[in-house]
């Protein structure tokens, strides 16, 4: 690996032990420029806020949602063998797993200069692996930097006050110098992919909320067991749990990178998700600016997507749920999809592998769309009982004020490691840069 352009101290990050990252993990909230106005920990930093460097920021982002090349798919399903399972929606793997390879989430983040979108969901293998199976660090960093898109100027407008930020986080979240990472899941798409998954396995659903069966499903008796449907609330609860795991593991992967880089920060959920997405109801708090709707049938507003950036697989971003099903099918089987024979991979005969999955034919799509459209029509949104777009948790990264920790803590071993990384020079590399719009 060519280390010429690697900043001083970064080799310490590459050599950091996994055991140290795991067992040294702590929420370390006090950053350079922070202030706690009262109480036992009353303290005001003597330093100005210090934003993350280019390398620090992209390293944390890449850890949280970096592309890891082609994933291996699920190899067999007894019910439809010898055909390959056709669950996955993305051909590329990332640093975190996703249920059945659905991968419906993306990262947004904000710093002092702007709000950004980090697009890795459907990325192909972005750099070539060495014969030893590893990626070149510099190539990987450059490739991931190219996936960042600036969507607005200035830090995310999220006032450091309740109800937008939980009371215990008002002094620390999204302040100058910090990088706030926001994983966002298209839960509508995830539920839709879930219906496809269950249809592939002979399962359909009924509306347990309203106590109704879905009319018309009886004609698909050759695909699904219409006599023993599962409750809709189970599908949506299960899908919410799956995307929560996906977002949480992404944050945790980024958190481990913070340990290795000597950065402070933590993963948390103490921010109002509607304010983050832009559904606070206050025009002075636009958040990420997602479109949202309200309805007398719902207790809470329902965000559906950010036009041209991250659009949920639901109306109004699609004319109806059949169009959303067609879009999902295209993502799976179209150009670059996991089941397109022309998509590269690591197999000895990749074309044969990717061609062995059975495409979603017209009957299959009709069965899925019928159930999805029923949900939309009955509840006024899709999914019916959970949000279309979901956020929680978040990850913040910042430079620690070690003087605060010197004053209030005994010197724990991990802080000694952080101090040594600091001294090695990562923080001395503070090259100015901007992301392209």
Secondary structure by P-SEA (a helix, b strand, c coil): ccccccccaaaaaaaccaaaaaaacccccccccccccccccccccccccccccaaaaaaaaaaaccccccccccccccccccccccccccccccccccccccccbbbbbcccccccccccccccccccccccccccaaaaaaaaaaaccccccccccccccccccccccccccccccbbbbbbbbaaaaaaaaaaaaaaaaccccccccccccccccccccccccccccccaaaaaaaaaaaaaaaaaaaaaaaaaaaaaacbbbbbbcccccccccccccccccccccccccccccccbbbbcccccccccccccccccaaaaaaaaaaaacccccccccccccccccaaaaaaccccccaaaaaaaaaaaaaaaaaccccccccccccccbbbbbbbbaaaaaaacccccaaaaaaaaaaaacccccbbbbbbcc
